[in-house]
């Protein structure tokens, strides 16, 4: 087991590429392919397992960024320009496919509150509820740090538990509404605090004690609404599983996470998520079961092709621009950083 003492902050953890690749794979499989016999009803749990892993990673990475950097402007510029340009493009495509572009739905989607009642999602963009939750998290955590400084991040575990309690009280084992789903992101953010040592070495050892291979099937079960109380623990099982892997993942798993195909899937994961739901609502996803699944190779090919172009062309442009803007701003405010 990797030592849990004096774990230095890392800008990039290759193991997380593997988790990101697995999360988007589970979402695509859950949404686009049959998972066992239809009577088993495993598609929804498969997709939900991928989503909770995605949210855990998001909360973990965003919180680590703020801990290491703390520059709110740089954080917001880089994160919003990472998410918003493709998100907006996907939303406009969804409006075109749906033929439904009322002013209320356009505003709700473009301003990322379409997942809140009375709901303004459109069919081909129904999966954009998660983007709304993501952006809401970015703005909330940025405001938290802007008001209270980095120490305000200690409020994250309390907010996480409060949302879980709300889910229990109103019996919401699975929801797209932020105040009944954000604990999946906040659990990942709490993991970041633990990993960075904010709760001492005992908390790290507690996380490292778990076996990720035992937690994996438990996580899948927690994504199934037929498992009673377990879905309410889904955020914490996911955070413990990914957290345990940071300390005790075997060498072979770490090597797999650095395979070119895995890294590529992780790199394109956001675009894969955006496009798969849109294309599934076009001719590529139409027809009865036989025809629909016969078209699946074409749907996957189109999704991967557009995701590749988006990641390495469209999104790359905005990411480079964000880095330039934040670097220029930093140089302008710190004479010691101006190139000589």
Buried (B, 14 or more C-beta within 10 A) or exposed (E): EEEBEEBEEEEEBBBBBBBBBBBBBBBBBBBBEEBEEEEEEBBBBBBBBBBBBBBBBBBBBBBBBBBEEBBBBBBBBBBBBBBBBBBBBBBBBBBEBBEBBEEEBBEBBBEBBBBBEEBBBBBBBBBBBBBBBBBBBBBBBBEBBBEEEBEBBEBBBEBBBBBBEBBEEEEBBBBBBBBBBBBBBBBBBBBBBBBBBBBEBEBBBBBBEBEBBEBBEBBBBBBBBEBEEBBBBBBBBBBBBBBBBBBBBEEEBBEBBEEEEBBBBBBBBBBBBBBBBBBBBBEBBEEEEEEBBEBBEEBBEBBBEBBBBBBEEBBEEBBEEBBEBBEEBBEEEEEEEEEE
